[in-house]
Amino acid sequence: MVNNEVDSKTGTILLRAVFPNEDETLWPGQFVHVKLTLAVRRNAVVVPSPAVQVGQQGNFVFVVTKDQTVESRPVTVDSVLGPETVVTQGLQAQDRVVTSGQLRLINGSKVEIKSAETSTPKKSS
């Protein structure tokens, strides 16, 4: 059972479930963090949430083409799940999208693909 009311004092919802607890890890009345899977979308196109931009005509992403330039492409967003966004129209599974630096881009801009290690500044000690 999932209660549809959010407790404004704690930001929590009431969830009741029955499951095995043979090792007595959980006790009655204990609070736990739960992830509840409501649906499974097979073959969904998922992109990092920072890739999706909002413009005057709606949501769009910059897609990297074969010649290392970008093109703006409108997309239809189904849901946002934290760091990931499910896109239902506008992208194919093999498309590469830009996740940072979009403010400097226009259609046809040349881009350089960097790995996460090279694009993240290192902390000095």
N, C-alpha and C positions, 0 to 999 in steps of 0.2 A: 504494500500500500504506500502510495506517495501522496502526502498532503500538499495541496496547491497553495497553501498560505506560507508566506515567509515571515518568520519571527523578526520584527524590526529591531529588537534589542540584541539579538545574537546573529542575525543574518543567516539563520539555518532553517531547514524545512524538516518536517517529521517524515521519517521513512521507516516502515516496519517490514521485516523480512524474517523468514524462517530458514535457518541453515545449520549444518552440523557445527558443534563447538566442543568436540570431544576433549581437547586439551585444556578447556576452560580458560582460553585466552581472553575472552570477553565476558564482562559481568553485566547484570541487569542495570539499566540506566546509564551505561557508559556511552560517551560520545565518540563517534568514529568518523573519519572522512571516507566517503563512498563515491565511486564513479559508477554510474548507472548507464548501461548501454541500452538505448531505446530502440535503435535501429542499426542495421548494417547495410551500408551502401556498397554494393559490388561494383568494381570498375569505375569508381568515382575519381574525378580529376581533383587533386588536392594540391594547393600551392601555399607557400608561406604567406601568412596574413600581410606582412609588409609589402608584398608584391602588388596587392590590390589597391588601386588609387581611386579617388572619387573626383569626377569632373562634372562639368555642366550637363553633359549628356548621360551621366551615370557612372557606374563602375567600369574601370579599364585596367589593363596591365600592359607593360612593355614586354614584347616578345623578342628574343634574340633570334635573328635570321641566320641563314647559312653563311652569309658574307660578313658576319659579326657586326651588323647594324641592327637597330631596333625599329619595331613598328608598334604603334599604339593599337590595341585591340579591345573592343568592348566585350565585357563578360557579364554573365548573369551569376550572381552569388546565391547559393542555396543556404549555406550556414557558415558561421564562424565559430570554430572550436578552439579558442585560445590562440596559439601560434599558427594554426592552420585554417585555411578557408576552402570550402568545397565549392567548386565552380561547375555549373551545369551546362553552360553554353559559352562558346567563344574560344575554348582551348582544347587541344588534343593532349593525350598523355605524354607524348614525346616533346612537347614545346618547352623551351627554356625561358624563364621569366626573370626580369630584373627585380632584385629585392632591396637595393639601396641606390641612392643617387638619382632618383627619378626626376627631381626638380631641374636637373641640368639637361634633360633629354628632350628631343623632338624626333619625329619620324625621320629615319635615315641616319641618326647619330651613330657614330662608330663606338663600340664598347670593347672593353677588355674583361674577360672572365677571370675572376680571382677565386681561389679556394678560401674556405672559412679561416684557415690558418694565416694566410697572407693578408686578408682584409681586416682582421681584428688587430687593433693596436696592442702591443705587448706592454705589460706593466713593468716599470723599472723598479729595482729594489734599492 
